[in-house]
Amino acid sequence: MSKYLNVVIDTSGSMAEDCKSAVVKYLLNAITSCEGIVIMNCYLVGNQCVKAEDVASLKITYGGQMKATAINDYFREISDQENTLLISDGCFDIDIEKSISKQRNNVVCIAVGADAMLNNLQRCSKNKKVYLAEDVNAAIAACQ
């Protein structure tokens, strides 16, 4: 039986620093290579919410700040019961945190970068647990 996930990638400017884009590519490869996992939807969320059509050839452009309206647009696109894997460094403001926290029971966060703001991500994640990139399999399992 396949497990379907929505993946949200933070495309704010802070994600362009310190080789974080390489980590995002690693995570996407790990998720798509995981047996029994199907990425139902992949969204790039920064100053706007953009649905990616093809994860395999995904080109990500980083810049600007994540906006609450963009993350709210994402949550309007999916069902309240769908699981979300959020890939982010957690460098976002209180409005973003509040928007994500409303859905926290269905959101699992993967922290990217040595400068990841783990406290922000914990407040947004299911069971207040944040996973590091090397723990991607555990993060996927937590989306059940």
TAQUI-V113800 format. One record per run of one state. SS is the DSSP state (H for helix, E for strand, C for the rest). FROM is the first residue (numbers start at 1). TO is the last residue. If there is no record, write none. Layout:
BEGIN
{{SS/FROM/TO} {SS/FROM/TO}}
END
This chain:
BEGIN
{{C/1/2} {E/3/10} {C/11/12} {H/13/16} {C/17/19} {H/20/33} {C/34/36} {E/37/45} {C/46/48} {E/49/52} {C/53/67} {H/68/77} {C/78/83} {E/84/88} {C/89/93} {H/94/101} {C/102/103} {H/104/106} {E/107/111} {C/112/117} {H/118/124} {C/125/125} {H/126/128} {C/129/129} {E/130/132} {H/133/142} {C/143/144}}
END
